[in-house]
Amino acid sequence: MANRFEQVDEVVADAITIVLAQQPDGQCAKVVGPKSAHESLAVDRVTELMAPKDALSGAVRLANQLKLAIVVLDLDGVWKPEWGALYRRQDDAEDE
């Protein structure tokens, strides 16, 4: 089964958020781990900008380590289908 990630419109307080963006010089991403997501995070963790695939792999490692969900904030449509499927929470409700 392919990986599925919830698409959101803002950083989520109890999950690792991959923030994707299209900039004039190319696509980039950062990973946000809010302090509120896990007791081991003393402060909000926000990475430097990096390649989207690197952000995805880093987010997966962090989420697995902390046992947290990963969500994707992609306002610019950067996400590629080969990385997995994006869904919105209401999409699941409509399937039932």
Secondary structure, 3 states (H helix, E strand, C coil): CCCEEEEECCCCCCCEEEEEEEECCEEEEEEEECHHHCCCCCCCEECCCECHHHHHHHHHHHHHHHCCCEEEEECCCCCCHHHCEEECHHHHHHHC
